[in-house]
Amino acid sequence: MVMNEHYAPIEPTRAEVDAMDGPVLLEFGTPWCGHCRAAQPLLAAALAGRAGIRHLKIEDGPGRPLGRSFRVKLWPTLILLEKGQELARVVRPESERAVEQALGEAGKH
């Protein structure tokens, strides 16, 4: 799959995210976060060949309801969902393997 390059300044609602079909990877962070920037190559490598995953890159911060609904405290936080259920979470991944383990078989064809 092609990874989203930019954080969405306008986030979907929790109900919209919960209603999405198939595996969804939420990435919470900001463009200026050093940890977020460092994680981008790891995330891109882990998502390569996973066309079946929808990747939503959500700009997070104080007062952002979607991040608060998932209790996001550190960036980046990656959350894998299916039918609104959290399957895996990785906070500040430091290796491609950490992201791969969280994704498991999701999105592979």
Helices and strands as residue ranges (DSSP letters): H 14-18, E 23-29, H 34-47, E 54-59, H 65-69, E 77-82, E 85-91, H 96-103
